Amino acid sequence: MVKVDLEGCSSFVKDAEYQKYVDKALAALDVLENETGAGNDFLGWKHLPTRTPDSLISECEAIRDSWKAKGVDLVVVIGIGGSYLGAKCAVEALSHSFASRLSTVRNAPEVVFAGHNLSEEYAAELMDLMQERNVAAVVISKSGTTTEPAVAFRLIKQYIETRYGSSEAAERIVAVTDAHRGALKSLATQEGYRTFVIEDNVGGRFSVLTPVGILPIVLAGFDMRAMLRGAAEMEEATSRRDASNPAVEYAAMRNLLYDNGKKIEILVSYNPKLQYLGEWWKQLFGESEGKDGKGIFPASVSFTTDLHSMGQYIQEGERILMETVVTVEKSRRSVTISSDPQNLDGLNFLTGKHIEECNAMAELGTRLAHIDGGVPQLSVAIEKIDEYNLGSLFYFFEKSCGISAYILGVNPFNQPGVEAYKKNMFALLGKPGYEAQAEALHERLGK
């Protein structure tokens, strides 16, 4: 269960002022729960934790088991944005940090990601890896025509067909796509791929608890049922119409701080396993709130590492920052610090202490320093990094995001601004139908 602590903001806001924003958050919660706001046809994510059938997870497990029987040890998941970030976050958080370098036998294939960039070197190096491994692929795209994943899938599909043959390729490729239409759906039907559906009422950045996230997480060997249990508990907790609702607390405070001049929110973690939580969170809030000239800019850091690079700015730079710290209360591993007879580093005072105790004191010391430096601290705590708590965290931020965006006065579920770069890219690449725009761009660029 996610716990929110706003004590680190108390010196920056007044109680009466915060209460006004709680009222705004409760009104926004009403809009979200009653499905009367802008974008209300994209609210299918709200009840995924409690309405996802167990048969869906069993289907994913059947694919995992069939690929295991074939000796598959590498699964390439192809997608971009919400079609990969949630799964990437979960796999990174739950995996051993050095799994690919350990000689111990894995119980599940290694899951890697493609289609989230247009780097030729990345694509070539992925092909190098595929040549040494037993490969299967999951392609995730509602349309099948998004440039980055479509380019990657074209390459990976061709490789799998050449290496294993067309018939076997159909057993090694799974598509997560639209139920009825689109290029990928047509191809999947034509080739006989197993498919999972991306429902029309769930947008990409809210899709981690759909097959978009469920299938890769199951293939990587993790307990999706536990993740859904954690999310279901948070679904119940964040539906309550009271001031102690954690999503209401978080959304109210971050909007109050925004209106008081804190324009940038930094998501902070003290465990490197949560680095991709920051990446997932940035898309969730950035794409949901950044429109109509409004929105808190989402950034992320990993402490204590980034205290040695970004720490100076956070401590003494322009005072437009707030921090949301994701606190992990318990470590799942135990390492204590030993004594050194010479004590040249002067650290014998730490002898016998767990490294995580040092990490916790670094977190507390940083919290106090940053508050003194003018940076409000919102705390979001989970017990430990596991499937249950990660599911709880995913749902908490999704619900908070919907409430927060409605407080802000924007549609949380559209993203009209993401098309601008695509039109320019298509024109510059010579896509048919973009000739006039290409001419204008080349003139503008002096070419």
C-alpha positions as CSV (number, residue, x, y, z in Angstrom):
1,M,0.0,0.0,0.0
2,V,1.3,3.4,-0.9
3,K,1.5,5.9,1.9
4,V,1.8,9.7,1.3
5,D,3.5,12.1,3.7
6,L,3.2,15.8,3.1
7,E,5.1,17.0,6.2
8,G,8.0,18.1,4.1
9,C,5.7,20.8,2.5
10,S,4.3,22.2,5.8
11,S,6.7,25.1,5.9
12,F,5.8,26.2,2.3
13,V,2.0,26.2,2.5
14,K,-0.7,27.2,4.9
15,D,-3.3,24.7,6.2
16,A,-6.2,26.8,5.0
17,E,-4.7,27.1,1.5
18,Y,-4.1,23.3,1.3
19,Q,-7.7,22.6,2.4
20,K,-8.9,24.6,-0.6
21,Y,-6.9,22.4,-2.9
22,V,-8.2,19.3,-1.2
23,D,-11.7,20.5,-2.0
24,K,-10.5,21.0,-5.6
25,A,-9.1,17.5,-5.7
26,L,-12.2,15.9,-4.3
27,A,-14.3,17.7,-7.0
28,A,-11.8,16.4,-9.6
29,L,-12.2,12.9,-8.1
30,D,-15.9,13.2,-8.5
31,V,-15.4,14.0,-12.2
32,L,-13.1,11.0,-12.6
33,E,-15.3,8.6,-10.7
34,N,-18.6,9.8,-12.3
35,E,-16.8,9.8,-15.8
36,T,-18.2,13.3,-16.7
37,G,-14.9,15.0,-17.6
38,A,-13.0,15.6,-20.8
39,G,-11.6,12.4,-22.2
40,N,-14.1,10.2,-20.3
41,D,-14.1,7.6,-23.1
42,F,-10.5,6.7,-22.0
43,L,-11.2,5.6,-18.5
44,G,-11.0,1.8,-19.1
45,W,-7.8,1.7,-16.9
46,K,-9.7,2.6,-13.7
47,H,-11.0,-0.9,-12.9
48,L,-8.4,-3.0,-14.6
49,P,-7.0,-4.3,-11.2
50,T,-10.4,-5.8,-10.2
51,R,-11.8,-6.7,-13.6
52,T,-8.9,-8.3,-15.3
53,P,-9.8,-12.0,-15.7
54,D,-7.4,-14.6,-14.4
55,S,-7.7,-16.3,-17.8
56,L,-5.7,-13.5,-19.4
57,I,-2.7,-14.1,-17.1
58,S,-3.1,-17.9,-17.8
59,E,-2.9,-17.2,-21.6
60,C,0.3,-15.2,-21.0
61,E,1.7,-18.0,-18.9
62,A,0.9,-20.5,-21.7
63,I,2.9,-18.5,-24.1
64,R,5.8,-18.3,-21.6
65,D,5.7,-22.1,-21.2
66,S,5.5,-22.8,-24.9
67,W,8.5,-20.6,-25.6
68,K,10.4,-22.2,-22.7
69,A,9.7,-25.6,-24.3
70,K,11.3,-24.3,-27.5
71,G,14.4,-23.1,-25.5
72,V,13.7,-19.4,-26.0
73,D,16.1,-17.4,-23.9
74,L,15.6,-13.9,-25.4
75,V,12.3,-12.1,-25.9
76,V,12.4,-8.8,-27.8
77,V,9.5,-6.5,-26.8
78,I,8.8,-3.9,-29.5
79,G,7.0,-0.7,-28.6
80,I,7.4,3.0,-27.7
81,G,6.0,5.3,-25.1
82,G,3.3,3.6,-23.0
83,S,3.7,0.5,-25.1
84,Y,7.0,-0.2,-23.4
85,L,7.7,2.1,-20.4
86,G,5.5,0.3,-17.9
87,A,6.9,-3.1,-18.7
88,K,10.4,-1.8,-18.8
89,C,9.9,-0.2,-15.4
90,A,8.6,-3.5,-13.9
91,V,11.3,-5.7,-15.4
92,E,14.1,-3.4,-14.3
93,A,12.7,-3.0,-10.8
94,L,12.1,-6.7,-10.2
95,S,15.1,-8.2,-11.9
96,H,18.5,-8.9,-10.4
97,S,20.7,-5.9,-11.3
98,F,23.3,-8.2,-12.8
99,A,21.1,-11.0,-14.1
100,S,22.6,-11.0,-17.6
101,R,26.1,-11.4,-16.2
102,L,25.3,-14.2,-13.7
103,S,26.2,-17.8,-14.6
104,T,23.2,-19.2,-12.7
105,V,20.3,-20.7,-14.7
106,R,17.5,-18.3,-15.4
107,N,13.9,-19.4,-14.8
108,A,12.7,-17.1,-17.5
109,P,14.1,-15.6,-20.8
110,E,15.8,-12.3,-20.8
111,V,13.4,-9.5,-21.9
112,V,14.9,-6.7,-23.9
113,F,13.2,-3.8,-25.6
114,A,13.3,-2.4,-29.2
115,G,11.3,0.1,-31.3
116,H,11.6,2.9,-28.8
117,N,14.3,4.8,-30.8
118,L,15.7,5.2,-34.3
119,S,19.3,4.5,-33.5
120,E,21.0,2.4,-36.2
121,E,23.7,1.3,-33.8
122,Y,21.1,0.1,-31.2
123,A,19.3,-1.9,-33.9
124,A,22.6,-3.4,-35.2
125,E,23.7,-4.4,-31.7
126,L,20.4,-5.9,-31.0
127,M,20.8,-8.1,-34.1
128,D,24.2,-9.1,-32.8
129,L,22.6,-10.3,-29.6
130,M,19.8,-12.1,-31.4
131,Q,22.2,-14.1,-33.5
132,E,23.6,-15.7,-30.3
133,R,20.3,-16.4,-28.6
134,N,17.1,-18.4,-29.1
135,V,14.6,-15.6,-30.0
136,A,10.9,-14.7,-29.8
137,A,9.2,-11.3,-30.0
138,V,6.2,-9.4,-28.7
139,V,5.2,-6.4,-30.9
140,I,2.9,-3.8,-29.2
141,S,1.2,-1.2,-31.3
142,K,-2.4,-0.2,-31.7
143,S,-2.0,0.9,-35.3
144,G,1.1,-1.0,-36.4
145,T,2.3,2.1,-38.3
146,T,4.1,4.2,-35.6
147,T,7.5,4.7,-37.2
148,E,9.9,3.6,-34.5
149,P,8.3,0.2,-33.5
150,A,7.2,-0.4,-37.2
151,V,10.9,-0.1,-38.3
152,A,12.1,-2.4,-35.5
153,F,9.4,-5.0,-36.1
154,R,10.2,-5.1,-39.9
155,L,13.8,-6.0,-39.1
156,I,13.0,-8.4,-36.3
157,K,10.2,-10.2,-38.1
158,Q,12.5,-10.6,-41.1
159,Y,15.2,-12.0,-38.9
160,I,12.9,-14.5,-37.2
161,E,11.4,-15.7,-40.5
162,T,14.8,-16.1,-42.1
163,R,16.2,-18.0,-39.2
164,Y,13.3,-20.2,-38.1
165,G,11.0,-20.2,-41.2
166,S,7.6,-18.6,-41.7
167,S,5.6,-21.3,-40.0
168,E,7.8,-21.3,-36.9
169,A,7.9,-17.5,-36.9
170,A,4.2,-17.4,-36.4
171,E,4.7,-19.4,-33.1
172,R,7.5,-17.0,-32.0
173,I,5.7,-13.7,-32.6
174,V,2.8,-12.3,-30.5
175,A,1.0,-9.1,-31.3
176,V,-0.7,-6.8,-28.8
177,T,-2.8,-4.5,-30.9
178,D,-6.3,-3.3,-31.8
179,A,-9.2,-5.8,-31.7
180,H,-10.5,-5.1,-35.2
181,R,-8.4,-2.7,-37.3
182,G,-4.9,-1.4,-38.2
183,A,-1.9,-2.7,-40.1
184,L,-0.6,-4.9,-37.2
185,K,-4.0,-6.5,-36.7
186,S,-4.3,-7.3,-40.4
187,L,-0.7,-8.7,-40.4
188,A,-1.4,-10.8,-37.3
189,T,-4.5,-12.3,-38.9
190,Q,-2.7,-12.9,-42.1
191,E,0.3,-14.6,-40.5
192,G,-1.6,-16.4,-37.7
193,Y,0.1,-14.7,-34.8
194,R,-1.4,-15.1,-31.3
195,T,-2.8,-11.7,-30.3
196,F,-3.9,-9.7,-27.3
197,V,-6.2,-6.7,-27.5
198,I,-5.4,-3.1,-26.6
199,E,-8.9,-1.8,-25.7
200,D,-10.0,1.5,-27.2
201,N,-10.8,3.0,-23.8
202,V,-7.3,2.7,-22.4
203,G,-4.6,5.1,-23.6
204,G,-1.0,4.0,-23.9
205,R,0.4,5.7,-20.8
206,F,-2.3,4.1,-18.7
207,S,-1.8,0.6,-20.2
208,V,0.7,-1.1,-17.9
209,L,-2.0,-3.2,-16.3
210,T,-3.3,-4.4,-19.7
211,P,-1.7,-7.0,-22.0
212,V,0.7,-4.2,-23.0
213,G,2.4,-4.7,-19.6
214,I,1.0,-8.0,-18.4
215,L,2.5,-10.1,-21.2
216,P,6.1,-8.9,-21.0
217,I,6.0,-9.0,-17.2
218,V,4.8,-12.6,-17.2
219,L,7.3,-13.6,-19.8
220,A,10.1,-12.1,-17.7
221,G,9.0,-14.5,-14.9
222,F,7.2,-12.2,-12.5
223,D,4.0,-12.6,-10.5
224,M,1.3,-10.6,-12.3
225,R,-1.4,-11.7,-10.0
226,A,0.4,-10.1,-7.0
227,M,0.9,-6.9,-9.0
228,L,-2.9,-6.8,-9.7
229,R,-3.6,-7.4,-6.0
230,G,-1.5,-4.4,-5.1
231,A,-3.2,-2.3,-7.7
232,A,-6.7,-3.5,-6.6
233,E,-6.0,-2.4,-3.0
234,M,-5.0,1.0,-4.3
235,E,-8.0,1.1,-6.6
236,E,-10.2,0.8,-3.5
237,A,-8.1,3.3,-1.4
238,T,-8.1,6.0,-4.1
239,S,-11.8,5.8,-4.8
240,R,-12.7,7.1,-1.3
241,R,-14.1,10.6,-1.2
242,D,-12.2,11.9,1.8
243,A,-9.1,14.0,2.5
244,S,-7.1,10.9,3.5
245,N,-7.3,9.4,0.0
246,P,-3.6,9.3,-0.9
247,A,-4.2,10.3,-4.5
248,V,-6.3,13.3,-3.3
249,E,-3.5,14.3,-1.0
250,Y,-0.8,14.1,-3.6
251,A,-2.8,15.8,-6.4
252,A,-3.9,18.6,-4.1
253,M,-0.4,19.4,-2.8
254,R,1.4,19.3,-6.1
255,N,-1.1,21.7,-7.6
256,L,-1.0,24.0,-4.7
257,L,2.8,24.1,-5.0
258,Y,2.5,24.6,-8.7
259,D,0.3,27.6,-8.3
260,N,2.8,28.9,-5.7
261,G,5.6,28.9,-8.3
262,K,7.0,25.4,-8.1
263,K,6.9,24.6,-11.9
264,I,9.2,21.5,-11.9
265,E,8.5,18.3,-10.0
266,I,11.4,15.9,-9.6
267,L,10.7,12.3,-8.9
268,V,13.4,11.0,-6.6
269,S,14.3,7.4,-5.8
270,Y,17.1,6.1,-3.7
271,N,17.2,2.7,-5.3
272,P,18.6,2.3,-8.9
273,K,16.0,-0.4,-9.6
274,L,13.4,2.4,-9.8
275,Q,15.2,4.4,-12.5
276,Y,12.6,3.4,-15.1
277,L,9.8,4.3,-12.7
278,G,10.9,7.8,-13.3
279,E,10.8,7.4,-17.0
280,W,7.3,5.9,-16.9
281,W,6.1,8.6,-14.5
282,K,7.5,11.3,-16.7
283,Q,5.4,10.2,-19.7
284,L,2.3,9.7,-17.5
285,F,2.3,13.2,-16.1
286,G,4.1,15.0,-18.9
287,E,1.8,13.8,-21.7
288,S,-1.3,14.1,-19.4
289,E,-0.8,17.6,-18.1
290,G,1.5,19.4,-20.5
291,K,-1.0,21.2,-22.7
292,D,-2.8,24.5,-23.2
293,G,0.3,26.3,-21.9
294,K,-0.1,24.6,-18.5
295,G,1.5,21.8,-16.5
296,I,4.2,20.9,-14.0
297,F,7.3,19.8,-15.8
298,P,8.2,16.2,-14.7
299,A,11.9,15.3,-14.2
300,S,13.5,12.4,-12.3
301,V,16.8,11.7,-10.5
302,S,18.4,8.7,-8.8
303,F,19.9,9.5,-5.4
304,T,22.5,9.3,-4.0
305,T,24.1,9.1,-7.4
306,D,22.7,12.3,-8.8
307,L,23.4,14.2,-5.6
308,H,26.9,14.3,-7.0
309,S,25.7,15.9,-10.3
310,M,22.3,17.6,-9.8
311,G,22.6,18.1,-6.1
312,Q,24.1,21.6,-6.3
313,Y,21.3,23.0,-8.5
314,I,18.5,21.4,-6.4
315,Q,20.0,22.8,-3.3
316,E,20.7,26.4,-4.5
317,G,19.4,26.9,-8.0
318,E,16.3,28.7,-9.0
319,R,13.5,28.0,-6.5
320,I,11.0,26.6,-9.0
321,L,11.4,22.9,-7.8
322,M,9.4,20.5,-5.7
323,E,10.5,16.9,-5.0
324,T,8.4,13.7,-4.8
325,V,10.5,11.1,-3.0
326,V,9.6,7.4,-3.5
327,T,10.8,5.8,-0.3
328,V,11.4,2.1,-0.1
329,E,11.1,1.1,3.6
330,K,12.8,-2.3,3.5
331,S,15.6,-3.8,1.5
332,R,15.2,-7.4,0.2
333,R,18.9,-8.1,0.6
334,S,21.4,-7.7,3.5
335,V,24.9,-6.4,3.3
336,T,26.8,-4.9,6.3
337,I,29.9,-2.8,6.3
338,S,33.1,-4.4,7.7
339,S,35.8,-2.9,9.8
340,D,39.2,-2.0,8.3
341,P,42.3,-2.1,10.6
342,Q,43.9,0.9,8.9
343,N,40.7,3.0,8.6
344,L,42.3,5.2,6.0
345,D,38.9,6.2,4.7
346,G,37.7,7.1,8.2
347,L,34.6,4.9,7.9
348,N,35.1,2.5,10.8
349,F,32.3,4.4,12.6
350,L,30.0,2.6,10.1
351,T,31.2,-0.9,11.0
352,G,28.3,-3.3,11.4
353,K,25.8,-1.0,9.9
354,H,23.7,-2.1,6.9
355,I,24.3,-0.2,3.7
356,E,20.6,0.5,3.6
357,E,20.8,2.3,6.9
358,C,23.3,4.6,5.3
359,N,21.0,5.0,2.4
360,A,18.1,5.9,4.7
361,M,20.2,8.5,6.6
362,A,21.3,10.0,3.3
363,E,17.6,10.2,2.3
364,L,16.7,11.9,5.6
365,G,19.7,14.2,5.5
366,T,18.9,15.2,1.9
367,R,15.3,15.8,2.8
368,L,16.2,18.2,5.6
369,A,18.8,20.0,3.5
370,H,16.5,20.5,0.5
371,I,13.7,21.8,2.7
372,D,16.1,24.3,4.2
373,G,17.2,25.2,0.7
374,G,13.6,26.0,-0.4
375,V,12.5,22.7,-2.0
376,P,9.2,21.2,-0.7
377,Q,9.2,17.4,-0.2
378,L,6.3,15.1,-0.9
379,S,6.9,11.5,0.2
380,V,5.4,8.4,-1.4
381,A,6.4,5.3,0.5
382,I,6.1,1.6,-0.3
383,E,7.2,-1.3,1.9
384,K,9.6,-2.9,-0.5
385,I,10.2,-3.4,-4.2
386,D,8.1,-6.4,-5.3
387,E,5.2,-7.1,-7.6
388,Y,2.5,-6.2,-5.1
389,N,4.0,-2.8,-4.1
390,L,4.9,-2.0,-7.7
391,G,1.3,-2.6,-8.8
392,S,0.1,-0.4,-6.0
393,L,2.5,2.4,-7.1
394,F,1.4,2.2,-10.7
395,Y,-2.2,2.6,-9.9
396,F,-1.6,5.3,-7.3
397,F,0.2,7.5,-9.9
398,E,-2.4,6.8,-12.6
399,K,-5.3,7.9,-10.3
400,S,-3.4,10.8,-9.0
401,C,-2.6,11.9,-12.5
402,G,-6.3,11.9,-13.6
403,I,-7.2,14.0,-10.5
404,S,-4.3,16.4,-10.8
405,A,-5.0,17.1,-14.5
406,Y,-8.7,17.9,-13.8
407,I,-7.6,20.3,-11.1
408,L,-5.3,21.9,-13.6
409,G,-8.2,22.2,-16.1
410,V,-6.9,20.0,-18.9
411,N,-7.9,16.8,-20.6
412,P,-5.6,14.1,-19.0
413,F,-6.2,11.6,-21.8
414,N,-5.3,13.3,-25.1
415,Q,-1.9,14.3,-26.5
416,P,-2.5,16.6,-29.5
417,G,1.0,18.0,-29.4
418,V,2.9,14.8,-30.2
419,E,2.0,14.8,-33.9
420,A,4.0,18.0,-34.8
421,Y,7.4,16.3,-34.9
422,K,6.0,13.3,-36.8
423,K,4.7,15.5,-39.6
424,N,8.0,17.2,-40.0
425,M,9.9,13.9,-39.9
426,F,7.7,12.3,-42.5
427,A,8.1,15.3,-44.8
428,L,11.9,15.3,-44.4
429,L,12.0,11.5,-45.1
430,G,10.1,11.9,-48.3
431,K,6.8,10.2,-47.3
432,P,4.2,10.4,-50.1
433,G,1.6,13.1,-49.4
434,Y,4.0,15.4,-47.6
435,E,5.6,17.0,-50.6
436,A,4.4,20.6,-50.0
437,Q,5.5,20.5,-46.3
438,A,8.8,19.0,-47.3
439,E,9.4,21.9,-49.7
440,A,8.6,24.4,-47.1
441,L,10.8,22.8,-44.5
442,H,13.8,22.5,-46.9
443,E,13.4,26.2,-47.7
444,R,13.3,27.0,-44.1
445,L,16.4,24.9,-43.4
446,G,18.2,26.5,-46.4
447,K,18.6,23.2,-48.3
